[in-house]
Amino acid sequence: MTNLLEVENLSKRFGSVQANHEISLTVKPGEIVALLGENGAGKSTLVKAVIGLVKPDSGVIRVKGEELPYGDTAEAIARGIGMVHQHFQLVPVMSVTENLVLGDEPTKFGFIQMQKAKRETAELSKRYGLAIDPDAIIEDLPVGMAQRVEILKALRRDVSLLILDEPTAVLTPQETDELLEVLRNLAKKGVGILFITHKLREVMALADRVVVLRNGKLAGSTTPKESSESQLAQLMVGREVVLHVEKGPGNPTGAALEVRELEVLDDRKLEAVKGLSLQVNAGEILGIAGVEGNGQRELVEAICGMRNRRKGTVRIAGKEVPNLKPHEVHAAGVSHIPEDRERHGLVASYSIADNLVLNRFDQEPFAKGWIRNLDAVASNGEELVERYDIRTPSASAPASSLSGGNKQKTVVARELSQDLPVVVASQPTRGVDVGSIEFIHKQLISARDRGAAVLLVSAELDEILSLSDRVAVLYGGKIVATFDSKFANRDEIGRLMAGSQGAHS
């Protein structure tokens, strides 16, 4: 069988960083190949070279036996290559339909046929089992729904090779299962699939072959049948990785975060949080389990002062914190790891060092009055880059130069290095590799063990169950059940997440 894709001895350097070094791989028609590696291992650079977004320094890329010119995205698309990017390539103010047909709009007599485009969008979403409202505006969508649009945008073209960069990083377990089934069906039709993921369970369930990169080089190639999750993790990071969270019992000592009768509207002015109350004690982790879109984002943003609370109160250590005042909420003692690091966690054009003091830039030792202490900012940056293993040549480099996982480490470093009494962590390990997940989990456990109250919101049910001391299930903007983690049953929580009635505490 002729290879659909052949990459031969591909190399790419960015300044002093060797992103790819003589990497070779193949993908056959109908084959699903998983591309694994730590953040910064060179995975995204490799697939961007294939789609034409990066010009390699050397090496050959062939599609269906014919050499593909460097850096020609239009030619790559014409040859049947489609790509779903980790960071969305969508226009926020446009609708789902407008984004899907952008640059390829159906026209008649020179006029765009938007109704026809909407019908095509609806048919496409139905065909692939990725339900979406064709009229929805991208900036109003939850992250998981926006990812669906990215996937549909790639599938709209008649692709023979589909490249996916972290396609399930923002999807719920149910959405992930649906997507994996979509990919299996595409492979059965002869579509070759090359996908980057950090979720080893998906690799074991989906891949025909696994290619692992480490430090920009090919570390090995194997199959799920010939390896285990632990072996794949070790191949990725070059050491043994603890895949299961190791933690002792919590030591709760009284309420540090209290939310009472909270009501919050979503971006469409519909009620997303409905009279919700919860309490997180110092020295414990309360995990919020739920299918994305049931009020998690609105709950977190209302607690952290980023979204208006229509009704209800938030108290930190017994003191009520103001509405719509993020700076004051932080000053009251709340660290916030936001779900979307690109929009709410970092300023991409600022240096890493500046990003590490974003919420303290006006405080000593980083400033005195109107005068910033740049030496203190730089020193703090160097210390945290080393302590939190942020992979970068320098803390003075812009945040935009970091890989996704290292961006997340930067946010975690800024928020958890301050030792504040309350930590609100929303999707803290979204889109990061197994080594980084292990590291971030340890940081959250350390925050709990030093006495912080940790509110953990995650679409990963495994993460919720392994980290939490108590688990609260959120459905329809309400907490429908609360469990001690020792008695939490995965199947029962899954049913409650889907709307099955129950009452537990």
MARLUMSE-481424 format. One line per field, with one value per residue (C-alpha): residue number from 1; y, x negated, z. Coordinates in steps of 0.02 Angstrom, whole numbers. Each point is the difference from the previous one (the first is absolute). Layout:
REM residues N
resi [NUM/...]
c2 [Y/...]
c1 [X/...]
c3 [Z/...]
REM end
This chain:
REM residues 505
resi [1/2/3/4/5/6/7/8/9/10/11/12/13/14/15/16/17/18/19/20/21/22/23/24/25/26/27/28/29/30/31/32/33/34/35/36/37/38/39/40/41/42/43/44/45/46/47/48/49/50/51/52/53/54/55/56/57/58/59/60/61/62/63/64/65/66/67/68/69/70/71/72/73/74/75/76/77/78/79/80/81/82/83/84/85/86/87/88/89/90/91/92/93/94/95/96/97/98/99/100/101/102/103/104/105/106/107/108/109/110/111/112/113/114/115/116/117/118/119/120/121/122/123/124/125/126/127/128/129/130/131/132/133/134/135/136/137/138/139/140/141/142/143/144/145/146/147/148/149/150/151/152/153/154/155/156/157/158/159/160/161/162/163/164/165/166/167/168/169/170/171/172/173/174/175/176/177/178/179/180/181/182/183/184/185/186/187/188/189/190/191/192/193/194/195/196/197/198/199/200/201/202/203/204/205/206/207/208/209/210/211/212/213/214/215/216/217/218/219/220/221/222/223/224/225/226/227/228/229/230/231/232/233/234/235/236/237/238/239/240/241/242/243/244/245/246/247/248/249/250/251/252/253/254/255/256/257/258/259/260/261/262/263/264/265/266/267/268/269/270/271/272/273/274/275/276/277/278/279/280/281/282/283/284/285/286/287/288/289/290/291/292/293/294/295/296/297/298/299/300/301/302/303/304/305/306/307/308/309/310/311/312/313/314/315/316/317/318/319/320/321/322/323/324/325/326/327/328/329/330/331/332/333/334/335/336/337/338/339/340/341/342/343/344/345/346/347/348/349/350/351/352/353/354/355/356/357/358/359/360/361/362/363/364/365/366/367/368/369/370/371/372/373/374/375/376/377/378/379/380/381/382/383/384/385/386/387/388/389/390/391/392/393/394/395/396/397/398/399/400/401/402/403/404/405/406/407/408/409/410/411/412/413/414/415/416/417/418/419/420/421/422/423/424/425/426/427/428/429/430/431/432/433/434/435/436/437/438/439/440/441/442/443/444/445/446/447/448/449/450/451/452/453/454/455/456/457/458/459/460/461/462/463/464/465/466/467/468/469/470/471/472/473/474/475/476/477/478/479/480/481/482/483/484/485/486/487/488/489/490/491/492/493/494/495/496/497/498/499/500/501/502/503/504/505]
c2 [0/171/116/146/104/-21/113/-35/71/164/131/173/123/159/101/-104/-124/-159/-33/-150/-102/-125/-65/-132/-72/-69/-8/-123/24/-49/-4/95/54/82/125/11/103/127/182/71/-171/63/-76/160/58/-166/4/186/-43/-130/123/138/119/-28/-13/-141/27/-170/-163/-59/-6/-107/-16/-151/-23/177/126/144/172/86/129/-11/-17/20/-143/-110/31/-32/-168/-49/45/75/57/35/117/-4/187/47/81/77/177/32/126/-112/-139/-186/-4/154/-78/-165/76/145/14/-133/77/-72/136/29/147/70/-4/-108/-131/1/-108/-134/15/-24/-156/-68/36/-89/-150/-9/5/-135/-112/0/0/169/98/190/148/73/175/2/134/-73/117/-54/-186/-104/-60/-176/61/112/-153/-88/143/-21/-185/28/134/-127/-137/115/-23/-169/-49/-155/40/80/72/38/96/-40/-25/-56/121/102/-136/-90/-189/-23/118/-88/-169/72/75/-162/-90/133/-29/-188/20/118/-125/-137/110/8/166/-1/82/73/64/80/-37/-10/-118/-173/-84/71/-64/-175/3/79/-9/-131/63/117/114/82/157/58/157/23/-176/-162/-97/-155/-76/-135/-59/0/-191/-1/129/68/177/-1/-54/135/132/-56/5/179/75/-115/-49/-93/104/-20/-5/-17/138/-41/97/-24/47/183/97/122/135/109/97/107/24/16/27/33/1/51/46/40/32/-66/101/-23/75/-169/-64/-114/-13/-21/33/-98/-17/-85/2/-44/-27/46/-155/-88/-14/12/-64/59/-139/36/3/163/131/-30/162/-41/146/124/-66/21/172/61/-58/83/165/-20/-18/89/-89/36/-64/-83/25/-61/0/-29/-46/70/167/41/44/128/-35/31/41/-130/98/15/-186/-42/121/-89/-160/-91/-77/-35/-121/44/-128/97/45/92/123/17/-72/85/153/-82/149/26/-90/-157/97/135/-131/-77/162/51/12/71/120/150/-79/-11/-63/18/184/146/129/36/-73/-181/-102/-90/-92/-78/-48/-82/-89/-66/-58/-97/-81/-57/-59/-116/-53/-39/-74/123/-50/161/70/153/77/157/-93/45/-116/-27/-100/-135/-165/-27/-100/125/141/-97/-26/189/32/-133/70/176/-53/-137/82/134/-123/81/-78/-43/-78/-6/-116/-15/-134/12/-138/33/-37/-42/-156/-140/68/172/-77/-94/162/106/-132/0/190/-6/-134/106/151/-105/-70/173/44/77/-30/-65/9/-112/8/-126/-85/-150/-111/-103/158/49/-173/-18/174/45/-27/36/-3/110/-38/153/-19/136/135/-91/-117/-159/-109/5/-150/-37/-58/-164/-46/80/-121/43/-74/85/168/-24/-28/155/101/-53/58/-159/49/-36/80/-33/98]
c1 [0/-69/-30/120/-130/-188/-112/-185/-141/92/-94/49/-92/68/-152/-94/144/-5/187/-13/-156/5/174/78/177/135/190/94/178/123/-136/12/-171/-19/-142/-57/-128/-21/44/-144/-49/31/171/88/-151/2/184/-8/-140/114/145/-117/5/-186/-142/-120/-187/-25/88/137/190/97/188/59/-178/-22/-114/89/-81/-54/113/144/160/112/-88/10/189/18/-88/134/-83/112/-52/89/-109/-23/33/156/-16/174/70/84/131/60/128/-37/58/-102/-157/28/20/-123/-99/106/174/139/52/129/-12/-137/106/-41/136/1/155/-82/-157/104/81/-171/-62/149/-21/-187/23/134/-105/-147/99/-67/159/-18/115/-44/53/-99/-134/-173/-43/160/-40/-81/-175/61/126/-129/-112/143/3/-187/23/148/-97/-135/125/95/-137/-23/-152/-107/-116/69/-123/67/-102/74/177/76/-91/159/132/100/-16/162/-54/-169/83/105/-153/-99/144/0/-187/23/135/-109/-143/117/34/-187/-43/-172/-4/-149/46/-94/66/-57/139/-74/169/51/-160/30/182/-24/-174/-65/-176/-88/-147/-88/-110/-117/-108/37/-56/88/-1/89/147/116/180/129/-4/-188/-3/90/46/-147/-122/61/-16/-177/-44/68/-92/-151/42/132/159/130/164/110/8/-84/72/39/165/47/5/148/3/151/79/-120/113/189/123/181/155/-99/92/-98/48/-98/-51/173/79/72/-13/-153/-23/162/-2/-162/-82/-164/-137/-183/-98/-180/-106/115/33/181/18/142/51/115/21/-68/135/93/-58/-180/-76/129/-23/-188/6/131/-106/-156/85/-3/188/147/88/184/32/-96/-161/-180/-100/-186/-45/168/-20/113/-94/68/89/-92/-166/-132/-144/91/45/-183/-50/123/-99/58/-117/86/-57/121/69/-63/-183/-10/142/-4/-164/-138/-46/-86/-108/-65/-154/17/-70/133/137/-60/42/156/109/-140/-90/49/-50/-167/-130/50/47/-13/132/-4/-174/-20/-146/-51/-142/124/116/-144/-65/173/21/-164/41/175/-57/-122/115/149/-105/61/-94/-68/-173/37/132/-16/70/180/138/51/-160/52/83/177/-55/-134/126/107/-149/-28/178/-14/-167/70/156/-66/-167/95/65/172/136/119/-42/129/-68/103/-60/-177/-75/94/-113/-159/-110/-10/-157/80/163/-97/-88/159/92/-142/11/187/-25/-140/116/130/-128/-62/179/76/181/-5/153/-39/105/-47/80/-112/99/-156/-87/146/10/-187/-34/156/41/183/89/150/98/60/147/110/-82/34/-98/103/-110/-154/-109/-145/-133/-22/180/9/56/-54/155/121/-89/6/188/25/-108/117/154/55/87/-79/-34/-156/-104]
c3 [0/-50/146/10/92/8/103/-25/107/35/102/61/112/81/51/128/21/-107/-12/-118/-40/-144/37/-113/7/-114/-2/-111/-67/137/133/165/64/171/21/180/94/138/-31/-99/-72/-177/-40/-53/-102/-94/-46/-43/-122/-81/-19/-63/148/37/-125/48/-13/-81/-36/-118/17/-122/-21/-100/-62/-65/86/86/-15/161/79/-125/100/-151/-89/156/11/-187/25/128/165/134/174/163/103/189/10/-96/-171/10/-18/169/-62/-143/7/-10/-181/-50/74/-88/-173/21/-162/-84/8/-112/-123/-136/-120/111/160/150/30/190/17/-106/107/158/-72/-46/177/78/-116/34/189/-9/-114/120/162/56/38/-8/-29/-173/59/163/16/35/145/89/-9/137/-43/-38/-127/-84/-20/-90/-126/-30/-34/-116/-94/-41/-43/-118/-129/-83/104/-26/146/158/126/174/130/172/-70/166/115/25/-21/134/19/-96/-139/-5/-24/-141/-85/13/-85/-137/-27/-7/-132/-101/6/-62/-151/-37/82/80/172/91/172/143/173/180/50/1/23/-170/-79/65/-59/-171/-75/-120/26/123/-43/148/-8/138/-6/-185/-48/-38/166/-65/-92/67/3/141/0/30/140/154/55/122/-135/-118/137/38/-185/-8/149/17/178/98/18/137/-97/154/131/164/146/182/83/11/163/-17/133/-40/-142/-103/-152/18/-142/46/-112/-153/-159/-159/-181/-149/-153/-75/158/48/178/8/189/97/186/26/170/44/130/-17/160/28/-29/-124/-186/-56/-178/-112/-120/-145/-187/-68/-26/163/84/44/-94/68/178/-5/-81/126/147/-72/-39/-190/-25/79/142/-20/174/140/98/-3/161/24/180/55/-90/-147/-159/-124/-164/-165/84/-50/77/167/-1/-26/137/116/-24/-158/-127/-166/-135/-143/-123/-151/26/-166/36/189/62/-98/-101/-147/-49/179/61/106/147/-18/-16/163/93/-97/155/110/-117/107/166/91/-38/-183/14/118/-34/-187/-23/-53/67/-160/87/123/-143/-94/155/42/-179/-1/167/-51/-172/88/143/-113/-142/-132/-158/-75/-41/107/112/-107/-152/-48/64/-181/-27/124/-43/67/152/47/-13/123/116/-5/58/135/57/16/95/115/46/99/133/9/109/-145/-168/-140/-134/-160/-122/72/-109/-163/-148/96/-6/127/82/22/62/133/50/6/101/127/12/35/133/77/5/91/121/47/48/-157/-50/-179/-114/-148/-159/-134/-149/40/117/38/57/112/79/29/71/98/183/-40/-167/-45/-159/-97/-119/-73/106/164/111/-5/111/110/43/113/-124/95/-46/-173/-134/-177/-83/118/-21/-189/6/107/-119/-140/96/89/160/168/167/102/122]
REM end
